[in-house]
Amino acid sequence: MGFIAVVVSLVLVVYLYGVYQNNREVTYPDQVLMQQQLDKSVQWLLSNEKRIVSDVNPMLWWMLHETYKISQDERIAKLLDKYHKQNEQIKHSVWAPLFGGNKRTYLDGYSVQNFPYYNQHFIYALNCAADIEKELPIVGLQNTPAFCHQTEYFYRPACITHQLMGINFIFTRQCGFIANIDEVSQSLQKDIVNQLTWDIRVVDVYLQRVLMLLITGAQDSVEAVWVQQVLDHQLDDGGWGNFDPLLGSKEGKSLGFSARGLSLGVEKSDFHATAQGIYILSYLLNSNS
């Protein structure tokens, strides 16, 4: 019991120090530094062009699409063009509204039955397809602020960010599905602020939480230290990954945080996290200019 008590105490000390580091007062990051790190991350995209263009995930490319709209970076425009040429079906699919395509309001539950629950919500919201909610109750439940507090979803770290993204699509597409949409959005934003305060793992979902506060009108809730954490966790190659090391070497496996908690892993940039990091920095640089 003595040894276990020491281990538990050590873990608690490490966690409390992490909470302090994640919530300390810092000066807001310099825009010149943010621009330098943004350029480095765009270079990561270019260096990994072949691999990322083969990634069909429309949500990641929507983030680059939105990034281009606010930054007018021609390097990103060229990548988007290559993606759409290689994946022409996207602009003729349920995801078309992400890239300026027409809504498919006629979609029903059968159209999305094979998608994960959060993608069902995205598609319903993007297309203002009311029949999806009528036929799939789980879609309508995601319009309520307590959805991710259910036992089945509580331990899914991206549940609330995914839900808020769907709610934001309902708002920006003016679907009119939720009478109290501002109240629902604000409730989810508060949940995300709490997550950023206490969940010290700077992994993919951390970036997603910062991003969702920014693009849903809650930029004032984003602490300077959370932006600094995003900058500090950019990897040497310019990307971001889904593993935050605590102990170990950069060459081999380390003990650290992943999306699933404490685990052994290797720092490695990936498109999912990097697309979010690029969108965050582009948004901040252009909103503060």
N, C-alpha and C positions, 0 to 999 in steps of 0.2 A: 504493500500500500504506500510505503514511503516513496518508492521509485515512481509509482504512478502519480502521486501527488506532485512530485517534482516536475514530471513531464507536463502535467496539466497546468501547473503554475507557469512553466516556461512558455507553453503555447499561449496562455492568456497574456503574458507580458508582451510576446511578439505581436499578438493581435492588437492589444491596446496601443502599442507603439505605431503599428500600421494605421490605426484609426486616427491617431494624432497627426501622422505624416499626411494622411489623406484629407485632413480638415484644417490644417494650419493656415495661418494668414500668410499670403505671399503677394508680391507685386504682380499685377496682371502681365502676362507674357508680352514681350516686345513684338510688334508687328513685323519688324525686319527678320527676327528669328523665325516667326511663324511662316513667313514667305519662303525663307530658306528651306525649312523643313517640308513645306508643301512642294517646292520644286523637287526636292529629293524623293518625295513619295510619288510624284508623277513620273519621275525617271524610273522608279521601280516598276510602274505599269509598262513603260516602254521596253524595259529590259525583259519583262515577262509577257510580252505581247501575245505570242503564240499560245501560251497556256491560258491566259485570261480570256482571249477571244473565243476559245473553245468552251468556256464556262457559260452555259445558256442562262443561268439564273437571272431573270429579268429584274429582280429587285436591286441587285448590285449595279446593273447597267442603268437603272433608273437613277440611282445615286450619282453616277457619273453624268447622266443626262442633266440632272438638276445642277450639278457642279458646273457644267459647261454654261448653263443658262445664266449663272451669276458671275462666272469668272471669264467667260469667252476665251478660254485657253484652247488654242487650235490643236494642240497635241491631243487633248481629250476628244475634241471633235473628230479627229482622224481615227482614233480608236473606236469611237461610237459608230462611225461609218463602216468600218471593217466588221464590227460585230453585227450590224444590221444586214450587211451584204451576206454574211455567213449564216445568219439566222433570220432569214426573211419571214419565216412563219410567225415570228413574235408580233409583228405589226398586223397580223391577221388572226390573232388569238384573243383569248380572254384578257391578256395583259396589254392589249393595244392602247388603252387609255393612259398607261404610264408614259407613252411616248407621243402623245397628242392624237392618238387614234380615237375613233368613235366609240361611244359606250354601247354595250350590248345589254340593254335593259331587259331583254327577253330571256336572259339566262335563268335556268332553274336549278334546283338542288342536284339533279342528275349530272349537270354540266361540271360540277365541282366535287362530286362525291369522293373522288380518289385523291384529293388534295389534303394536306394537313389542315387542322381546324383554323389556324391563323391565316393560311392562304385562302381558305374559303371566305373568310371575313374580308380579306383584301379585295378579292375578285368581286364580291357582293358590293363593296363600297366603291371600287373604281368604276363599276358599270351601273351603279344605282339600280341593281337588279333585285327588286323587292321580293320576287318569288323564291329566291334562295333562302331568305330568312323564314318565309312561310313554311318551306319544306324541310329545312334543317334548323331545328331549335337552337343548336349550339352557336349558330351564327348570330341570332338575335341576342343570346345571352352575353355575347362579347360587346354588346352596346351598353352594358351595365357596369358600373365602376367596381363591383365586388367580384367580377368573374374570376380573376386570377387569385382571389383569396380562397377559392375552393381547394380542398385537400389535394385533388388530382392535379391542380395546376400551380399550387403555391410554390413548389420547389423547382419549377421550370424558370430559370433565371431571366429568359427573354420574354416571358408571357406578357408582362405589362407593357414593355416597349412595342411588342408586336400588336397588342391590343390598341395602344394609343396611335400607332401608325394607321391602323384600320379606321379608327375614329376620325383621324385627321383627313383621310381620303374622303370619308363621308362629308366632312365639312368643306374641303376644298372643291369637291365635285358638286356641292350643293344638292345632295340627295334629299335632304329634309326628313331623314328617317328618325332622328332623335330630337325630341322637343327640348330637352335640357342638355344639349350637347356641350355647352360651355362648362356646365357643372361636372359632367362626366370627364371632360378633358382635364379640368383643374384637379379633380380627385386623382386621376392617374398621374398627373405631373407631380403631385405631392408624394405619391408612392415612389416615384422614380427618384425624387430628391432624397427620400429616406434610404433607398437602396444605395445611392451614390455615397451617402454619409457613412453607412455601416458596412457595406460590402467593399472591402479594400482590394479585391482582385482586379488589377488593371488588365483585363482580358477583353475579348471581343465585345461582350455584353456591356462592359463599362463604357466603351466608345459609343455603343448603340444608345445607351441611356443619355449621355451628353448630347448626342445628335438629336434625339427626339425632343429634348427640352428646347434646344435651339430652334428647330423648325416648326414647333407647335406654339410659338409665342411666349415661351417661358425662359428666354435668354437671361433675364435678370436673376433667375434661380440658379444659374450655373456659376459655381464658385471659381475664382481664379485658380485655385489649387487643382481643381479637376481638369482644367485646360492644361495646366502645367504637367499634370500626371500623364495626359495624353501625349504631350510633347516628349516627356522624359522616357516614355516606353516605346517610342519609335525605335526600330532596330537599325543596325548599322547600314543595312542595304536600302533603307528608306521606307520599308513597309512596316506593318504592324501584324502581330500574331495573336494566338489564343492561349498563350502560356506565359505566366509571370513567375520567373525563377526566384527562389529564396536562397537555396544552398546548392553549390555544385559549380561545375565549369561550363563555359560557353561551348566547349567542344563536344561534351557528352551530355548525358541526361542529368537533370537537376531535380531537386525537390522543390516544388513550387505550386502555384495555383493554376488550375485550368478552369474551364467552364463548369466542370463537375466537382470542383473543390480541390483539396490537397492531393497532389499526385506527382508522379515522375514524368518528366517531359523534356522537350528540347525547344528552345526558342526558334521559331521559323515564321517568316512572313507569309501571309496568305491573302488572297484577293478579298475575302469577305470582310476582314478587319481593316484592310488597307483602303478599300472603297469608302468605308465609314470615316476613317481618319482624314482622307482627302476632302470629303464633303464637309467635315467639321471645320478644317482649317480654311477652306474656301469660303464657307459661310461667315466665319469670324472676320476674315480679312475684308470681305466685301460689306458686311453689315457695320463694321467699325470705321470704314473709310469715309 
